[in-house]
Amino acid sequence: MNEEENEGIISQHSIILFDGVCNLCNRSVDFIIRRDKKDYFRFAPLQSETGKSLLEKYHPLFRENESVVLIESGKVYRKSDAACRVMKHLPGIWKMFSWSIIFPKPLRDSIYDYIASHRYRWFGKRNTCRIPSPEEADKFLD
């Protein structure tokens, strides 16, 4: 996908960059897709060319322990801020979890970092990035 196409998508949707080989991250993407009835989100693995390009442009200081990055209205949200903002756009009870943003950021991010640093050991790791099904292909940027 070229930069012009990316800009068009970014102006219409929020982009979730996720660790494409992480089982927890892939399950989270599945969870979000099932609940994204307003078609708000688009996805790209961090390891993909599109993911790398978006990171280079929007978040050049990316760190490996960040398993999710949200690009929303041209702004970058990392770690627990990204997770809280994603939950804000999900329906029903899930929206309530966005209220966890009221907790101090250092506390939220320390919990995020702990889970992120153990995600492969606890949930496993794939050999390759996920390939979207035909039904969900329009939600992925690659």
C-alpha positions, -999 to +999 in steps of 0.1 A: +000+000+000+015+034-009+017+064+013-012+082-004-035+052+002-023+050+038-032+087+043-067+082+030-073+053+053-058+071+083-081+100+077-112+077+077-102+050+103-080+044+133-052+021+127-041-006+151-005-018+146-001-052+164+025-078+169+016-102+140+033-132+155+020-129+190-010-152+198-024-128+224-022-099+200-039-119+172-067-130+196-071-093+206-075-084+169-101-111+165-119-097+196-119-062+182-130-072+147-160-091+161-171-060+180-162-032+156-197-029+142-191+007+131-161-003+110-138+021+129-105+002+129-080-010+104-051-033+112-015-040+102+011-062+117+041-043+131+063-066+111+046-058+077+059-033+052+029-011+059+034-014+097+070-005+094+063+025+072+036+038+096+059+033+126+087+052+108+063+081+101+042+083+132+063+066+159+100+065+151+109+058+188+090+025+187+102-001+213+099-039+210+079-042+242+051-022+226+028-049+212+001-024+201+003+011+187-029+030+178-029+058+152-060+079+156-066+112+139-029+115+131-019+110+168+000+080+182-011+062+213+011+036+229+008+009+255-021+013+280-032+045+263-037+026+231-056-002+248-079+023+266-087+042+235-095+010+216-119+000+243-136+034+241-148+025+206-162-009+214-199-014+223-215-024+255-196-034+286-163-032+268-165+006+266-164+006+304-128-007+304-118+026+287-124+042+321-092+025+334-075+056+319-082+073+352-055+052+368-020+068+368-002+061+335+029+047+352+007+020+369-012+012+337+020+010+317+038-011+342+010-037+340+011-034+302+049-039+301+047-069+324+021-086+302+039-076+270+072-090+282+056-124+290+032-126+261+051-152+240+058-174+270+021-173+283+002-172+250+027-185+224+041-172+192+035-180+155+061-186+129+046-160+106+022-131+107-015-138+105-031-139+071-066-124+072-095-144+060-113-133+029-142-119+051-118-097+071-093-088+043-107-053+039-099-045+075-062-051+070-038-027+053-015-053+039 
